[in-house]
């Protein structure tokens, strides 16, 4: 699109002002503009021209390779130097595509007086540039499904100036945080509904003085389903009573007496171990105990829920008895593990555990 308010004489002069041998032809009597400065942006640019010569009346700006659009700047009468600013691209009547341009400024004065071309560079950023921006690394630790701690790594390069984090607070309200690099040296704890989408992305200033901060594509840090990762996984037991084997405690069937794990005898040490098949950040577990198609707990035995961490069993929850048939525990922090177990220590127990199902949850 051209800004049309040229006289025929000026139009013929501008048409001759292109990338050919006429650019430096003799006869240009007007001095060049003093300077051209460009602030580059996302599908836009801001161009400032400094004019010192008192005879300059107008300045024409155009850019190669397009050479199809022109911006005219009228120079007010008065003191010199004068600075004139033109904005092109998004939000103006002068759209421009992403790319690198050779910007040209030509001064015009009385009659046919005109200057040599003042050359400058102009970069317009767009989707292609933004698609190459990477997110800095981040390590996420969850606290159940209501909080997380995010430890960010170092910036990708010197253009990166911070991150943007978008998440949903536990009360259901969305929130967006914009944090500079100096705020990311220490891990950041956020109270958030981790069953809702949470993302982060790195922020970039492509060069000093750029008009726009650019953002990398969002990376998901939460918003995964809280999944029972024990379902139908490999389960083994220290022992079992009759046909009530360990695998029946992870088959997804509840309130069916034939689908339970029951330890063999009341006294002694017993365990039911589940191989989750991969390392998961588990955040909670729940047991379903009972008999005669009802959820029924027993006063004994005592049991512990444990996870294998660094080759050793770590107790995440301990119950004095199995009286609560639907006991559920959410951990203070997620625990990365591949194997978990329900452990019954040796003791003078007078009853057995009758376990319909055990569920172990992780955000995946």
PyMOL commands that set and color helices and strands:
alter all, ss='L'
color gray80, all
select helices_A, chain A and resi 8-15+21-24+127-131+181-183+246-250
alter helices_A, ss='H'
color red, helices_A
select strands_A, chain A and resi 35-41+44-51+58-64+70-74+82-89+99-108+118-124+138-143+147-152+160-168+174-180+188-191+198-204+214-215+219-222+226-228+234-237+261-262+270-291+294-295+303-309+312-319+328-344+354-363
alter strands_A, ss='S'
color yellow, strands_A
deselect
rebuild
show_as cartoon
